[in-house]
Amino acid sequence: MSGSVVIIGPGYPLRGGLATFDQRLAREFIAEGWDCVIYSFSLQYPGFLFPGTTQYSTEPPPEGLTILSRINSVNPLNWFSVGRELRKKRPDIIVVRFWLPLMGPALGTILRRVRKNRHTRIVAITDNIMPHEKRPGDRSFTRYFLNACDAYITMSEKVMTQLRRFQPTRPARQVVHPLYDNFGAPIPRDQARALLREKGVEIADQDKVILFFGFIRHYKGLDIALQAMADQRIRDAGIKLLVAGEFYERADPYNEMIRQLGIRNSLILQTDFIPDSAVRDYLCAADVVIQPYRNATQSGVTPLAYHFEKPMIVSNVGGLAAMVPHEQAGLVAEPEPTAMAEAILRFFVLGDSYFTPALHREKTKYSWSRLLENIIELCHNPT
């Protein structure tokens, strides 16, 4: 089966995990014979609402993809214009990303215009239903968006539960977040560390390294990991925490915590945005990936770790524990410093090879073809 599909969501030159996901999904559609275009944002966030340094990638554009920067998230006239354009285009399927209620008015209005063609089926991939940091209007914006869709994909049980509070009857399926397999094949740890040293990262071949990867926001619990690093047993073992990701909130409280805990020598801080071209090196350089989240729906870091076959230490919150079987693909601990410290120590007792069989087994579940099949089935056989 093939036809035309439009993916509505971030794409190049916008950067980050959502853009990476949309571009990888577009490649899967194209590989299966579909005509696929990404409708991205000409303005995703007003500058004063964006927490990082820049919304835009400095890397070359992805080859072989059509990405149109059409949508202005704060201009209602644009929403009507894009909606009319897509209504006339009459794609067979629209796959629309929803990760933040703030996008609800723009996306919901566009989709309502499209539905008037009585042809296009609209499937929402709902990364979140309610955000990690709540704001006024969240519920009404979310409801407005969801009511404009025909069917839904969630990637965790928590999000499915939230979805059903808004949409109890329309078709929905839970599908695991596919592997980020577009960053290259795994390379040996020593080779990855040598490449990082060439970039100025102070990491030695003999270091025991746990990796915190991705944007730094309060709910992701970097402060919990920092407090765990202050455990005397962690210090005595010479374990280091590599923090690779950009601050999406004020860095000062973290820097003050590091100073007060006296752990600077146990840290390797790379707190700029990590470009796609460096993702492989950071993942492969680590012994284990840590996700000490306070709350979570699902995480793009988990399938990234599976792709590079890295064990994980994750919090017992949201969908993380379900994605990382305890003492198989990794370790699950409560999101507090002592529990995280115990898990870190336990990991280095077991050793990374202990987790290899389960990592191989679990990663087979995370295929893009499975996601594609579910999207198509929701459009043509929704029951």
Residue pairs with C-beta under 8 A, 6 or more apart in sequence:
1 376
1 380
2 32
2 33
2 34
2 35
3 34
3 35
3 91
3 92
3 93
4 34
4 35
4 36
4 89
4 90
4 91
4 92
4 93
5 29
5 34
5 35
5 36
5 37
5 91
5 92
5 93
5 94
5 95
6 36
6 37
6 38
6 39
6 86
6 89
6 91
6 93
6 94
6 95
7 22
7 25
7 26
7 29
7 36
7 37
7 38
7 39
7 94
7 95
7 96
7 97
8 38
8 39
8 71
8 94
8 95
8 96
8 97
8 107
8 110
9 18
9 19
9 21
9 22
9 38
9 39
9 40
9 95
9 96
9 97
9 125
10 16
10 18
10 19
10 22
10 40
10 41
10 44
10 97
11 19
11 22
11 23
11 26
11 38
11 40
11 65
11 67
11 69
12 19
12 23
12 40
12 57
12 61
12 62
12 65
12 67
13 56
13 57
13 61
13 69
14 40
14 41
14 44
14 55
14 56
14 57
15 54
15 55
15 56
15 57
15 59
15 273
16 215
17 214
17 300
18 97
18 99
18 127
19 40
19 57
20 180
20 182
20 276
20 300
21 97
21 180
21 300
22 38
22 40
22 97
23 38
23 62
23 65
23 67
23 182
24 178
24 180
24 181
24 182
24 368
25 95
25 368
25 371
25 372
26 36
26 37
26 38
26 65
27 64
27 65
27 182
28 368
28 369
28 371
28 372
29 36
29 372
30 36
30 64
30 65
32 369
32 372
36 66
37 66
37 67
37 68
37 91
38 65
38 66
38 67
38 68
39 68
39 70
39 71
39 82
39 86
40 67
40 68
40 69
40 70
40 71
41 69
41 70
41 71
41 72
41 73
42 69
42 70
42 71
42 72
42 78
43 71
43 72
43 73
43 74
43 75
44 50
44 55
44 73
45 55
45 73
45 102
46 74
49 102
51 217
51 247
51 248
51 249
52 215
52 246
52 247
52 248
52 273
53 246
53 272
53 273
54 273
57 275
57 276
58 275
59 275
59 276
59 277
61 67
70 78
70 82
70 85
71 78
71 79
71 82
71 106
71 110
72 78
72 79
72 106
73 102
73 103
73 106
74 106
76 105
76 109
78 106
79 105
79 106
79 109
79 110
79 113
80 109
80 113
82 110
82 113
83 109
83 110
83 111
83 112
83 113
83 114
84 113
86 94
86 110
86 113
86 114
86 120
87 113
87 114
87 116
87 117
87 120
88 117
90 117
90 119
90 120
91 120
92 119
92 120
92 121
92 379
93 120
93 121
93 122
93 123
93 375
93 376
93 379
94 111
94 114
94 120
94 121
94 122
94 123
95 123
95 124
95 125
95 375
96 107
96 111
96 122
96 123
96 124
96 125
96 149
97 124
97 125
97 127
98 104
98 107
98 124
98 125
98 126
98 127
98 128
98 129
98 142
98 145
98 146
99 126
99 127
99 128
100 128
100 131
101 130
101 131
101 135
101 137
101 138
101 139
101 141
101 142
101 145
102 135
102 141
103 141
103 145
104 140
104 141
104 142
104 143
104 144
104 145
105 141
105 144
105 145
107 145
107 148
108 141
108 144
108 145
108 147
108 148
111 122
111 145
111 148
111 149
112 148
114 120
114 122
115 122
115 148
121 150
121 151
121 378
121 379
122 148
122 149
122 150
122 151
123 149
123 150
123 151
123 152
123 153
123 375
123 378
123 379
124 145
124 146
124 149
124 151
124 152
124 153
125 152
125 153
125 155
126 146
126 152
126 153
126 154
126 159
126 163
127 155
127 159
127 297
127 298
128 159
128 297
129 142
129 146
129 159
129 162
129 163
129 165
129 166
130 138
130 139
130 142
130 162
131 138
132 217
132 219
132 295
133 217
133 218
133 219
142 166
143 166
146 152
146 163
146 166
146 167
147 167
149 170
150 170
150 171
150 378
150 379
150 382
151 170
151 171
151 172
151 173
151 378
151 379
151 382
152 163
152 167
152 170
152 171
152 172
152 173
152 378
153 172
153 173
153 174
153 175
153 371
153 374
153 375
153 378
154 160
154 163
154 172
154 173
154 174
154 175
155 174
155 175
155 176
155 177
155 297
155 298
155 319
156 174
156 296
156 297
156 298
156 318
156 319
156 322
157 174
157 319
157 322
158 296
158 297
158 318
158 319
159 297
159 298
159 319
160 172
160 174
163 172
164 172
171 378
171 382
171 383
173 374
173 377
173 378
175 370
175 371
175 374
176 298
176 303
176 323
176 365
176 366
176 370
177 298
177 299
177 300
177 302
177 303
177 323
177 366
178 303
178 366
178 367
178 368
178 370
178 371
179 303
179 304
179 306
179 307
179 363
179 366
179 367
179 368
180 279
180 300
180 303
180 304
180 307
181 307
181 368
183 276
183 279
183 280
183 283
183 304
183 307
183 308
184 280
186 280
186 283
186 284
186 307
186 308
186 309
187 280
187 281
187 284
188 284
189 205
189 284
189 285
189 287
190 205
191 284
192 280
192 281
192 282
192 283
192 284
192 285
193 203
193 204
193 205
193 207
193 285
194 205
195 281
195 285
196 203
196 281
196 282
196 285
197 203
199 278
199 281
201 242
201 268
201 270
202 268
203 209
203 240
203 242
203 268
203 285
207 238
207 240
208 237
208 238
208 239
208 240
208 287
208 348
209 239
209 240
209 241
209 242
209 268
209 285
209 286
209 287
209 288
210 225
210 239
210 240
210 241
210 242
210 286
210 287
210 288
210 289
210 290
210 313
210 344
210 347
211 241
211 242
211 244
211 282
211 283
211 285
211 286
211 288
211 289
211 290
211 310
212 220
212 222
212 225
212 241
212 242
212 243
212 244
212 245
212 289
212 290
212 291
212 292
213 244
213 245
213 274
213 282
213 283
213 289
213 301
213 304
214 220
214 244
214 245
214 300
214 301
215 245
215 246
215 247
215 248
216 222
216 243
216 245
216 246
216 247
216 248
216 249
216 251
216 254
216 271
217 248
217 249
218 249
218 294
219 293
219 294
219 295
219 296
220 291
220 292
220 293
220 294
221 291
221 292
221 293
221 294
221 315
221 335
222 243
222 254
222 292
223 253
223 254
223 257
224 292
224 294
224 335
224 336
224 337
224 340
225 241
225 290
225 292
225 340
226 241
226 254
226 257
226 258
226 261
226 263
226 267
227 257
227 261
227 337
228 234
228 292
228 337
228 338
228 340
228 341
228 344
229 235
229 239
229 241
229 261
229 263
229 266
229 267
229 341
230 261
230 262
230 263
230 337
231 337
231 338
231 341
233 341
233 345
234 266
234 341
234 344
234 345
235 263
235 266
237 345
237 348
239 266
239 344
239 348
240 266
240 267
240 268
241 266
241 267
241 268
241 290
242 267
242 268
242 270
242 282
242 285
242 286
243 267
243 268
243 269
243 270
243 271
244 270
244 274
244 282
245 270
245 271
245 273
245 274
246 271
246 272
246 273
246 274
247 254
247 271
251 271
258 264
258 267
270 282
274 282
279 304
280 308
283 289
283 304
283 305
283 307
283 308
283 310
284 308
284 310
286 310
287 310
287 311
287 347
287 348
287 352
288 310
288 311
288 312
288 313
288 330
288 344
288 347
288 352
289 301
289 305
289 310
289 311
289 312
289 313
290 312
290 313
290 314
290 340
290 344
291 299
291 301
291 302
291 312
291 313
291 314
291 315
291 320
292 313
292 314
292 315
292 335
292 340
293 299
293 314
293 315
293 317
293 318
293 320
293 335
294 315
294 317
294 335
295 317
295 318
296 315
296 317
296 318
296 319
296 320
297 318
297 319
298 318
298 319
298 320
298 323
299 320
299 323
302 312
302 314
302 320
302 323
302 324
303 366
305 311
305 312
306 329
306 359
306 362
306 363
306 366
307 363
307 366
309 356
309 359
309 360
309 363
310 352
310 359
311 329
311 330
311 331
311 347
311 352
311 355
311 359
312 324
312 329
312 330
312 331
313 330
313 331
313 333
313 340
313 343
313 344
313 347
314 320
314 321
314 323
314 324
314 330
314 331
314 332
314 333
315 321
315 332
315 333
315 334
315 335
316 332
316 333
316 334
316 335
317 335
320 332
321 332
324 330
324 331
324 332
325 358
325 362
326 332
327 350
328 355
328 358
328 362
329 355
329 358
329 359
329 362
330 355
331 343
331 346
331 347
332 343
333 339
333 340
333 342
333 343
